[in-house]
Every structure is written in C-alpha cells, then in structure tokens.
Amino acid sequence: MPNATTIPRSDAGKRALLQHLSNHLTNYVTILEITPADLTQVKTGFDWFDYSLKLEDAAQNYTDAIFAFKRVLRDGPKSAGVDNATGFGALRRYLWFSGRFNCPY
C-alpha cells in the first residue's frame, strides 16, 4: 500500500481517529505520561471537529434545498404535467405573458 499514512486523509477517517483517541487514550495515561489537560484537549478537539462536520452537512443540505426551491419557482414543479410554454414557473409565466403583450423585455 503506497503512501499509507497513520493519519487518515478524509474527514470521516479523521473523525473516527479522534473519536477512538478520545475514548481509548485514557488506557495509556501512565505509559505515555499523558496529562489530564492533554486528555481534555483531545476530547474538546474531537467535539469541535465533529460539530463542524455536522454543521457542514447541515449547511450543504440547506443549500441544496434553497436551490431546489429556486428551480421550482423558476421552472415549476416537475409533476405539474404542463408544457414548457405555459409552465407554472415564474420565469416561464413572465416570458409567456411578455410575448403575449409584446413586452420588449
């Protein structure tokens, strides 16, 4: 396996590693001379990293929903079953009306 590293490259892998360290590092406190402050720092780091990944997922889902809503407003719902010339979308209605009344826009 070329270029294998101990630290994972993906965010999901880093989340799993931080979670594992957060849960199991207490077993090695005396052997590795880990202070309680170090354990707290690892736990806090995992919590914030996990929170930021969840926040990123929520923001992406929100963005996807906004774009889907915009497409429905612009093009009309896909299940409407009407032709493109007189679709329910705001842009299609505007173009249809402007063509009907010889609007220059």
Summary of the structure (lengths in Angstrom):
residues: 105
radius of gyration: 26.7
end to end distance: 61.4
largest distance: 83.6
contacts: 212
relative contact order: 0.07
helix: 75%
strand: 0%
